[in-house]
Amino acid sequence: MTVTAQHYAQLDAWIDAHFDEQILFLQALVQVPTDTPPGNNAPHAERTAALLQPMGFLAEKHAVPEADVKAYGLESITNLIVRRKYGEGKTIALNAHGDVVPPGDGWTHPPYGAEIENGAIYGRATAVSKSDFSTFTFATRAIESLGLPLKGGVELHFTYDEEFGGEMGPGWLLAKGLTKPDLMIAAGFSYQVVTAHNGCLQMEVTVNGEMAHAAIPDSGTDALQGAVHILNALHALNTQYLQVTSKVEGISHPYLNVGMIEGGTNTNVVAGKVVFKLDRRMIPEENPAEVEASIRQTVADAAASFKPPRGGKHLTVDVRRMLLANAMKPLAGNQPLVNAIQKHGEQVFGEPIPALGTPLYTDVRLYVERGIPGVIYGAGPRTVRESNAKRSDEHVQLEDVRRATKVVARTLLDLLG
């Protein structure tokens, strides 16, 4: 079958005609909270499956065993697969995640209201990435509406573990042999196609000193002062990281951030224990084992150099790895995806769509690590900052959703037609 400009026009027309329905679908998805933590996300999967059923899309519900989810630190996960088989040929997976970070403060729109104002829809996950539940669903419906003899198939993977690393989302589906697509597209933004991303190492550091009365502080060892000493050593690494640059366009240099700290028992007590959590972004060229060893050594050296009061106990430090997400490196087989998205993106958006890397880390690496070529592309603005993703008043422009859906539909038609 030869795909023609008329076919693309028919796809575009179908998406335009069903766009109000698509936005209602997106609003319904946003209105079911999926804060992670605590990560009680099975209800959203149930709601998604129910919304898909009238469209003729049967969603397989794959519940991760409760004991595994609880040991992971979450409450419930049910991952969904919708399989659309058209004929012999390659299967293309479209993956978007429904779990989100909690809303936080500062919203001028209800975080789960899915309100529309000035051509944008507001709410947690409107941009990342419930928007692409809608993009991928309606792009698939659009290609089927043509009634053409298609090859291969499409799988919709709606998963609920991206914020915790993906091992109980796509990682679990892949490890259990529930899916093995030939190519994949994951939720992203519309003005670029992402072919590589950073890795991420997250660690928990527990600093143990010795509690004491604040009136006689020398009778203990201040774990907070010790933690500050260690934190200063860790933050100093960022100066070194500025000298390490990636060759991947869109990715600059490594960075270390400490995002959480807690400890102590009362205002008038010298802190006996302090715990902090760090996030180390790794560029694709770095070796994760070497990065982890370096951080552990920095912590150990700083702890050893901290001088307690005379007669006081020396600091002891425990370091626990929480997450290791490898970087996504491009596989040669992703070129048909890149070419199609760039071609149709330029036609639909009226500007060139670059292929580059992103400093984020995503679920896509779990597919790529298993030899499945993938890219990141979906509904959203040029940058994370523009969308307010993970901040108050997250939103996505309705026209970006519409146009991204057209680009994905055209890309699927090229690859399956």
Beta strands, then each sheet from edge to edge (+ up, - down):
strand 1: 59-63
strand 2: 78-85
strand 3: 91-97
strand 4: 115-117
strand 5: 120-122
strand 6: 153-159
strand 7: 183-186
strand 8: 193-197
strand 9: 199-208
strand 10: 212-213
strand 11: 255-263
strand 12: 269-270
strand 13: 273-282
strand 14: 316-325
strand 15: 355-358
strand 16: 374-376
strand 17: 395-397
sheet 1: 1+ 2- 6+ 3+ 7+ 16+
sheet 2: 4+ 5- 17+
sheet 3: 8+ 15+
sheet 4: 11+ 13- 9+ 14-
sheet 5: 10+ 12-
end
